Amino acid sequence: MRFVDEATVTVRSGKGGQGCVSFRREAHVPKGGPDGGDGGDGADLIFRASDTLLTLYDFRLKRVYEARNGQPGMGSQCHGRNGEDLIIDVPVGTLLFEVDEDENETLLADLTETGQTVIVCHGGRGGMGNEHFKSATMRTPRFAQPGEPGEEKRIRMELKILADAGLLGLPSAGKSTFVSRISAARPKIAAYHFTTLTPNLGVLISETGEHFVVADLPGLIEGAHEGLGLGFRFLKHVERNRFLVHMLAAEEINFDDPWAGYELLNEELVKYSPELADKPQLEVVNKIDVLTPEQLDALKARAIADGRQVHFISALHGTGVDKLVRLMWKLYREGEAQDKGGAPGQVGKD
């Protein structure tokens, strides 16, 4: 199934059922009064966040969703049945926007927790039967209320994946290999740019049962904030990450300006959203197995001289990976403590 993170659908709630016009007709009751029952209420249309879904692909296949109408009332004061609510499951992390006729959008909900629900369209109320309209001056009302119409809305869904760590880097930085090394995820890996076209999620589990999610996001290129390359499809998924891991491939480093890749990536983040650049970051150089010992020592010395805390690993061979994972756990736990009101510690030291 293809990863789809945007879709637009039309949704309609159910109509209310018509009230009934009826009069009691029984033996020995020649002039029974009105006994028309009420119509049932139309069904609501509800969106619900589900952790069993990872994509909005199904909504590219079906574009219209309609809830059931309420049943009409009947005689003998029998009320029509209410329509059964229609619940539409979407992935956790889905934003719902209502789109009006002028293509303006209004945010209705941000479904960030499993089981979270929102009523997007309310069902119409059922009409009252003629039994409600009898009075001392009107003993035989021959009318009833029609049911109210349901609501119809055009909804645009946008999925922003929920992950604790975002793994960023230029194409072919080795991010997918790293994720496959530290988790059970098995992303597509090949020696060419843009192997990763969609986010891949890996889950890290500690010995105590803690877990956090790492998102291997598509490679960033210069101009991504303007939509170049994978553009906004990439950048919007960074917004929900607690912290970022910036990865460069050792073979693509220019020794005259070795940290240019980090600067390019941060510049793209700032241009897209200044808040993204404020997230905690780990800078990583991957594929150190392609460097000579002299080249690696020179890079480490340059990092110290430039005051940068750069972590050197080989995801392919596992060199330095355990140490980096420990730092990622530290950032995760500091973020958890901060969310609970604790004081964050110093980031980045092992």
PARO-527139 format. One record per residue (C-alpha): residue number from 0; x, y, z. Coordinates in nm, 2 decimals. Layout:
<fikols>
+-----+--------+--------+--------+
: seq :     px :     py :     pz :
+-----+--------+--------+--------+
: NUM :      X :      Y :      Z :
...
+-----+--------+--------+--------+
</fikols>
This chain:
<fikols>
+-----+--------+--------+--------+
: seq :     px :     py :     pz :
+-----+--------+--------+--------+
:   0 :   0.00 :   0.00 :   0.00 :
:   1 :   0.14 :   0.34 :  -0.10 :
:   2 :   0.21 :   0.60 :   0.17 :
:   3 :  -0.04 :   0.89 :   0.12 :
:   4 :  -0.04 :   1.18 :   0.36 :
:   5 :  -0.30 :   1.41 :   0.21 :
:   6 :  -0.66 :   1.34 :   0.09 :
:   7 :  -0.98 :   1.53 :   0.04 :
:   8 :  -1.33 :   1.38 :   0.09 :
:   9 :  -1.69 :   1.48 :   0.10 :
:  10 :  -1.88 :   1.38 :   0.41 :
:  11 :  -2.25 :   1.39 :   0.49 :
:  12 :  -2.44 :   1.32 :   0.81 :
:  13 :  -2.78 :   1.15 :   0.81 :
:  14 :  -3.12 :   1.33 :   0.76 :
:  15 :  -3.38 :   1.32 :   1.03 :
:  16 :  -3.68 :   1.10 :   0.97 :
:  17 :  -4.02 :   1.24 :   0.89 :
:  18 :  -4.28 :   1.26 :   1.17 :
:  19 :  -4.59 :   1.05 :   1.11 :
:  20 :  -4.95 :   1.17 :   1.07 :
:  21 :  -5.17 :   0.90 :   1.21 :
:  22 :  -5.49 :   0.86 :   1.41 :
:  23 :  -5.58 :   0.59 :   1.65 :
:  24 :  -5.83 :   0.35 :   1.49 :
:  25 :  -5.95 :   0.06 :   1.71 :
:  26 :  -6.27 :  -0.12 :   1.78 :
:  27 :  -6.50 :   0.08 :   2.01 :
:  28 :  -6.28 :   0.38 :   1.97 :
:  29 :  -6.45 :   0.56 :   1.68 :
:  30 :  -6.27 :   0.89 :   1.73 :
:  31 :  -5.92 :   0.81 :   1.85 :
:  32 :  -5.68 :   1.10 :   1.87 :
:  33 :  -5.35 :   1.15 :   1.68 :
:  34 :  -5.09 :   0.89 :   1.75 :
:  35 :  -4.82 :   0.96 :   1.49 :
:  36 :  -4.47 :   0.88 :   1.62 :
:  37 :  -4.15 :   1.09 :   1.58 :
:  38 :  -3.89 :   1.04 :   1.32 :
:  39 :  -3.55 :   0.91 :   1.42 :
:  40 :  -3.25 :   1.14 :   1.44 :
:  41 :  -3.00 :   1.12 :   1.15 :
:  42 :  -2.66 :   0.97 :   1.22 :
:  43 :  -2.35 :   1.18 :   1.31 :
:  44 :  -2.04 :   1.14 :   1.10 :
:  45 :  -1.74 :   1.10 :   1.33 :
:  46 :  -1.36 :   1.08 :   1.27 :
:  47 :  -1.15 :   0.86 :   1.50 :
:  48 :  -0.78 :   0.83 :   1.54 :
:  49 :  -0.66 :   0.47 :   1.50 :
:  50 :  -0.31 :   0.33 :   1.57 :
:  51 :  -0.37 :   0.05 :   1.32 :
:  52 :  -0.35 :   0.29 :   1.02 :
:  53 :  -0.03 :   0.44 :   0.88 :
:  54 :  -0.16 :   0.61 :   0.56 :
:  55 :  -0.45 :   0.80 :   0.41 :
:  56 :  -0.43 :   0.58 :   0.10 :
:  57 :  -0.79 :   0.44 :   0.14 :
:  58 :  -0.93 :   0.79 :   0.11 :
:  59 :  -0.78 :   0.83 :  -0.24 :
:  60 :  -1.00 :   0.53 :  -0.34 :
:  61 :  -1.33 :   0.64 :  -0.18 :
:  62 :  -1.41 :   1.01 :  -0.18 :
:  63 :  -1.77 :   1.03 :  -0.05 :
:  64 :  -1.89 :   0.91 :   0.30 :
:  65 :  -2.26 :   0.93 :   0.40 :
:  66 :  -2.41 :   0.84 :   0.74 :
:  67 :  -2.75 :   0.68 :   0.76 :
:  68 :  -3.07 :   0.87 :   0.78 :
:  69 :  -3.32 :   0.84 :   1.06 :
:  70 :  -3.62 :   0.62 :   1.00 :
:  71 :  -3.97 :   0.79 :   0.97 :
:  72 :  -4.22 :   0.77 :   1.25 :
:  73 :  -4.51 :   0.53 :   1.24 :
:  74 :  -4.86 :   0.51 :   1.39 :
:  75 :  -4.95 :   0.39 :   1.74 :
:  76 :  -4.68 :   0.63 :   1.87 :
:  77 :  -4.40 :   0.42 :   1.73 :
:  78 :  -4.09 :   0.64 :   1.68 :
:  79 :  -3.85 :   0.59 :   1.40 :
:  80 :  -3.51 :   0.44 :   1.47 :
:  81 :  -3.21 :   0.67 :   1.49 :
:  82 :  -2.94 :   0.64 :   1.23 :
:  83 :  -2.63 :   0.45 :   1.34 :
:  84 :  -2.33 :   0.69 :   1.36 :
:  85 :  -2.07 :   0.65 :   1.09 :
:  86 :  -1.72 :   0.63 :   1.24 :
:  87 :  -1.43 :   0.69 :   1.00 :
:  88 :  -1.09 :   0.58 :   1.12 :
:  89 :  -0.78 :   0.78 :   1.03 :
:  90 :  -0.42 :   0.74 :   1.13 :
:  91 :  -0.30 :   0.90 :   1.46 :
:  92 :  -0.15 :   1.24 :   1.37 :
:  93 :  -0.42 :   1.34 :   1.12 :
:  94 :  -0.53 :   1.70 :   1.09 :
:  95 :  -0.89 :   1.77 :   0.96 :
:  96 :  -0.96 :   2.09 :   0.77 :
:  97 :  -1.30 :   2.21 :   0.65 :
:  98 :  -1.27 :   2.35 :   0.30 :
:  99 :  -1.53 :   2.61 :   0.20 :
: 100 :  -1.65 :   2.71 :  -0.15 :
: 101 :  -1.37 :   2.97 :  -0.18 :
: 102 :  -1.11 :   2.70 :  -0.09 :
: 103 :  -1.05 :   2.86 :   0.25 :
: 104 :  -0.96 :   2.61 :   0.52 :
: 105 :  -1.06 :   2.59 :   0.89 :
: 106 :  -0.89 :   2.35 :   1.12 :
: 107 :  -1.15 :   2.13 :   1.29 :
: 108 :  -0.93 :   1.88 :   1.48 :
: 109 :  -0.58 :   1.75 :   1.53 :
: 110 :  -0.61 :   1.38 :   1.62 :
: 111 :  -0.29 :   1.31 :   1.81 :
: 112 :  -0.41 :   1.04 :   2.05 :
: 113 :  -0.54 :   0.69 :   1.98 :
: 114 :  -0.92 :   0.67 :   2.02 :
: 115 :  -0.96 :   1.05 :   2.00 :
: 116 :  -1.28 :   1.14 :   1.82 :
: 117 :  -1.45 :   1.44 :   1.67 :
: 118 :  -1.80 :   1.49 :   1.53 :
: 119 :  -1.75 :   1.66 :   1.19 :
: 120 :  -2.11 :   1.65 :   1.08 :
: 121 :  -2.41 :   1.64 :   1.31 :
: 122 :  -2.71 :   1.44 :   1.20 :
: 123 :  -3.04 :   1.61 :   1.15 :
: 124 :  -3.31 :   1.59 :   1.42 :
: 125 :  -3.61 :   1.37 :   1.35 :
: 126 :  -3.95 :   1.55 :   1.30 :
: 127 :  -4.22 :   1.53 :   1.56 :
: 128 :  -4.53 :   1.33 :   1.48 :
: 129 :  -4.88 :   1.48 :   1.49 :
: 130 :  -4.94 :   1.35 :   1.84 :
: 131 :  -4.74 :   1.65 :   1.96 :
: 132 :  -4.97 :   1.91 :   1.80 :
: 133 :  -5.30 :   1.81 :   1.95 :
: 134 :  -5.46 :   2.07 :   2.17 :
: 135 :  -5.80 :   2.18 :   2.31 :
: 136 :  -5.86 :   2.37 :   1.99 :
: 137 :  -5.69 :   2.13 :   1.75 :
: 138 :  -5.79 :   1.78 :   1.81 :
: 139 :  -5.71 :   1.63 :   1.48 :
: 140 :  -5.38 :   1.78 :   1.35 :
: 141 :  -5.32 :   1.65 :   1.00 :
: 142 :  -4.96 :   1.75 :   0.98 :
: 143 :  -4.62 :   1.66 :   1.13 :
: 144 :  -4.27 :   1.79 :   1.12 :
: 145 :  -4.03 :   1.69 :   0.84 :
: 146 :  -3.69 :   1.57 :   0.96 :
: 147 :  -3.40 :   1.82 :   0.95 :
: 148 :  -3.14 :   1.78 :   0.68 :
: 149 :  -2.80 :   1.65 :   0.77 :
: 150 :  -2.47 :   1.85 :   0.72 :
: 151 :  -2.24 :   1.82 :   0.43 :
: 152 :  -1.88 :   1.92 :   0.44 :
: 153 :  -1.56 :   1.90 :   0.23 :
: 154 :  -1.28 :   1.78 :   0.45 :
: 155 :  -0.91 :   1.78 :   0.37 :
: 156 :  -0.70 :   1.54 :   0.57 :
: 157 :  -0.33 :   1.59 :   0.63 :
: 158 :  -0.12 :   1.33 :   0.81 :
: 159 :   0.19 :   1.44 :   1.00 :
: 160 :   0.35 :   1.13 :   1.14 :
: 161 :   0.40 :   1.12 :   1.52 :
: 162 :   0.76 :   1.02 :   1.60 :
: 163 :   0.99 :   1.11 :   1.89 :
: 164 :   1.30 :   1.15 :   1.68 :
: 165 :   1.33 :   1.27 :   1.32 :
: 166 :   1.63 :   1.13 :   1.12 :
: 167 :   1.73 :   1.39 :   0.87 :
: 168 :   2.00 :   1.42 :   0.61 :
: 169 :   2.08 :   1.47 :   0.24 :
: 170 :   1.99 :   1.18 :   0.01 :
: 171 :   2.21 :   0.87 :   0.06 :
: 172 :   2.33 :   0.97 :   0.40 :
: 173 :   2.27 :   0.62 :   0.53 :
: 174 :   1.96 :   0.70 :   0.74 :
: 175 :   1.77 :   0.39 :   0.63 :
: 176 :   2.06 :   0.16 :   0.71 :
: 177 :   2.08 :   0.33 :   1.06 :
: 178 :   1.71 :   0.27 :   1.12 :
: 179 :   1.74 :  -0.10 :   1.02 :
: 180 :   2.04 :  -0.13 :   1.25 :
: 181 :   1.87 :   0.00 :   1.56 :
: 182 :   1.52 :  -0.14 :   1.52 :
: 183 :   1.32 :  -0.41 :   1.35 :
: 184 :   1.22 :  -0.17 :   1.06 :
: 185 :   1.33 :  -0.29 :   0.72 :
: 186 :   1.32 :   0.01 :   0.48 :
: 187 :   1.43 :  -0.01 :   0.12 :
: 188 :   1.80 :   0.04 :   0.09 :
: 189 :   2.00 :   0.10 :  -0.23 :
: 190 :   2.30 :   0.30 :  -0.34 :
: 191 :   2.12 :   0.58 :  -0.52 :
: 192 :   1.95 :   0.91 :  -0.41 :
: 193 :   1.59 :   0.91 :  -0.29 :
: 194 :   1.56 :   0.54 :  -0.21 :
: 195 :   1.34 :   0.66 :   0.07 :
: 196 :   1.04 :   0.82 :  -0.08 :
: 197 :   0.81 :   0.79 :   0.22 :
: 198 :   0.87 :   0.81 :   0.60 :
: 199 :   0.98 :   0.48 :   0.76 :
: 200 :   0.92 :   0.43 :   1.13 :
: 201 :   1.15 :   0.23 :   1.36 :
: 202 :   1.07 :   0.16 :   1.73 :
: 203 :   1.34 :   0.14 :   1.99 :
: 204 :   1.26 :  -0.06 :   2.31 :
: 205 :   1.46 :  -0.04 :   2.63 :
: 206 :   1.53 :  -0.32 :   2.87 :
: 207 :   1.27 :  -0.17 :   3.10 :
: 208 :   1.00 :  -0.17 :   2.83 :
: 209 :   1.03 :   0.20 :   2.74 :
: 210 :   0.99 :   0.27 :   2.37 :
: 211 :   1.02 :   0.56 :   2.13 :
: 212 :   0.97 :   0.60 :   1.76 :
: 213 :   1.24 :   0.71 :   1.51 :
: 214 :   1.12 :   0.84 :   1.17 :
: 215 :   1.35 :   0.79 :   0.88 :
: 216 :   1.24 :   1.08 :   0.66 :
: 217 :   1.30 :   1.14 :   0.29 :
: 218 :   1.63 :   1.30 :   0.20 :
: 219 :   1.64 :   1.68 :   0.20 :
: 220 :   1.78 :   1.89 :  -0.08 :
: 221 :   1.85 :   2.26 :  -0.12 :
: 222 :   1.52 :   2.45 :  -0.19 :
: 223 :   1.30 :   2.19 :  -0.01 :
: 224 :   1.12 :   2.48 :   0.17 :
: 225 :   1.00 :   2.59 :  -0.17 :
: 226 :   0.88 :   2.24 :  -0.26 :
: 227 :   1.19 :   2.12 :  -0.45 :
: 228 :   1.26 :   1.75 :  -0.43 :
: 229 :   1.02 :   1.61 :  -0.18 :
: 230 :   0.97 :   1.96 :  -0.04 :
: 231 :   0.68 :   2.01 :   0.20 :
: 232 :   0.60 :   1.64 :   0.20 :
: 233 :   0.92 :   1.60 :   0.39 :
: 234 :   0.93 :   1.91 :   0.61 :
: 235 :   0.58 :   1.89 :   0.75 :
: 236 :   0.66 :   1.56 :   0.92 :
: 237 :   0.95 :   1.72 :   1.11 :
: 238 :   0.71 :   1.94 :   1.31 :
: 239 :   0.60 :   1.68 :   1.55 :
: 240 :   0.94 :   1.53 :   1.64 :
: 241 :   1.08 :   1.59 :   1.99 :
: 242 :   1.44 :   1.61 :   1.86 :
: 243 :   1.63 :   1.57 :   1.53 :
: 244 :   1.93 :   1.36 :   1.43 :
: 245 :   2.12 :   1.52 :   1.14 :
: 246 :   2.32 :   1.27 :   0.94 :
: 247 :   2.59 :   1.34 :   0.68 :
: 248 :   2.76 :   1.07 :   0.47 :
: 249 :   3.14 :   1.08 :   0.52 :
: 250 :   3.21 :   1.03 :   0.15 :
: 251 :   3.03 :   1.35 :   0.06 :
: 252 :   3.20 :   1.57 :   0.31 :
: 253 :   3.42 :   1.85 :   0.17 :
: 254 :   3.71 :   1.87 :   0.41 :
: 255 :   3.75 :   2.24 :   0.34 :
: 256 :   3.40 :   2.30 :   0.48 :
: 257 :   3.29 :   1.97 :   0.64 :
: 258 :   2.98 :   2.10 :   0.82 :
: 259 :   2.82 :   2.26 :   0.52 :
: 260 :   2.56 :   1.99 :   0.50 :
: 261 :   2.43 :   2.06 :   0.85 :
: 262 :   2.41 :   2.43 :   0.77 :
: 263 :   2.22 :   2.37 :   0.45 :
: 264 :   1.97 :   2.14 :   0.63 :
: 265 :   1.92 :   2.39 :   0.92 :
: 266 :   1.87 :   2.67 :   0.67 :
: 267 :   1.59 :   2.48 :   0.50 :
: 268 :   1.43 :   2.41 :   0.84 :
: 269 :   1.44 :   2.78 :   0.94 :
: 270 :   1.30 :   2.89 :   0.61 :
: 271 :   1.01 :   2.65 :   0.64 :
: 272 :   0.94 :   2.71 :   1.01 :
: 273 :   1.18 :   2.89 :   1.26 :
: 274 :   1.05 :   2.67 :   1.54 :
: 275 :   1.20 :   2.36 :   1.38 :
: 276 :   1.55 :   2.50 :   1.42 :
: 277 :   1.50 :   2.53 :   1.79 :
: 278 :   1.45 :   2.16 :   1.84 :
: 279 :   1.73 :   1.96 :   2.01 :
: 280 :   1.97 :   1.82 :   1.76 :
: 281 :   2.24 :   1.55 :   1.73 :
: 282 :   2.49 :   1.59 :   1.45 :
: 283 :   2.62 :   1.26 :   1.30 :
: 284 :   2.87 :   1.16 :   1.04 :
: 285 :   2.79 :   0.82 :   0.90 :
: 286 :   2.99 :   0.58 :   0.68 :
: 287 :   3.32 :   0.65 :   0.85 :
: 288 :   3.43 :   0.31 :   0.72 :
: 289 :   3.50 :   0.47 :   0.39 :
: 290 :   3.76 :   0.71 :   0.55 :
: 291 :   4.12 :   0.64 :   0.62 :
: 292 :   4.22 :   0.66 :   0.99 :
: 293 :   4.40 :   0.98 :   0.91 :
: 294 :   4.09 :   1.14 :   0.75 :
: 295 :   3.87 :   1.04 :   1.05 :
: 296 :   4.12 :   1.18 :   1.30 :
: 297 :   4.13 :   1.50 :   1.10 :
: 298 :   3.75 :   1.53 :   1.10 :
: 299 :   3.73 :   1.47 :   1.48 :
: 300 :   4.00 :   1.73 :   1.54 :
: 301 :   3.82 :   1.98 :   1.32 :
: 302 :   3.49 :   1.92 :   1.51 :
: 303 :   3.66 :   1.99 :   1.84 :
: 304 :   3.83 :   2.30 :   1.70 :
: 305 :   3.50 :   2.43 :   1.56 :
: 306 :   3.32 :   2.36 :   1.89 :
: 307 :   3.08 :   2.11 :   1.74 :
: 308 :   2.98 :   1.79 :   1.91 :
: 309 :   2.97 :   1.56 :   1.61 :
: 310 :   2.91 :   1.18 :   1.65 :
: 311 :   3.10 :   0.95 :   1.41 :
: 312 :   2.94 :   0.62 :   1.32 :
: 313 :   2.92 :   0.34 :   1.06 :
: 314 :   2.57 :   0.22 :   1.05 :
: 315 :   2.67 :  -0.06 :   0.82 :
: 316 :   2.93 :  -0.21 :   1.06 :
: 317 :   2.78 :  -0.08 :   1.38 :
: 318 :   3.07 :   0.14 :   1.49 :
: 319 :   2.96 :   0.41 :   1.73 :
: 320 :   2.59 :   0.32 :   1.69 :
: 321 :   2.54 :   0.20 :   2.05 :
: 322 :   2.68 :   0.53 :   2.19 :
: 323 :   2.46 :   0.73 :   1.96 :
: 324 :   2.15 :   0.53 :   2.06 :
: 325 :   2.23 :   0.60 :   2.43 :
: 326 :   2.24 :   0.97 :   2.35 :
: 327 :   1.90 :   0.94 :   2.17 :
: 328 :   1.75 :   0.77 :   2.48 :
: 329 :   1.89 :   1.06 :   2.69 :
: 330 :   1.72 :   1.32 :   2.47 :
: 331 :   1.40 :   1.12 :   2.47 :
: 332 :   1.39 :   1.10 :   2.85 :
: 333 :   1.48 :   1.46 :   2.89 :
: 334 :   1.19 :   1.55 :   2.66 :
: 335 :   0.95 :   1.33 :   2.87 :
: 336 :   1.07 :   1.49 :   3.19 :
: 337 :   1.02 :   1.84 :   3.04 :
: 338 :   0.66 :   1.74 :   2.93 :
: 339 :   0.59 :   1.63 :   3.29 :
: 340 :   0.72 :   1.96 :   3.43 :
: 341 :   1.07 :   1.85 :   3.52 :
: 342 :   1.39 :   2.04 :   3.44 :
: 343 :   1.57 :   1.94 :   3.13 :
: 344 :   1.93 :   1.84 :   3.17 :
: 345 :   2.22 :   1.92 :   2.94 :
: 346 :   2.18 :   1.77 :   2.60 :
: 347 :   2.44 :   1.58 :   2.40 :
: 348 :   2.69 :   1.45 :   2.65 :
: 349 :   2.72 :   1.08 :   2.70 :
+-----+--------+--------+--------+
</fikols>
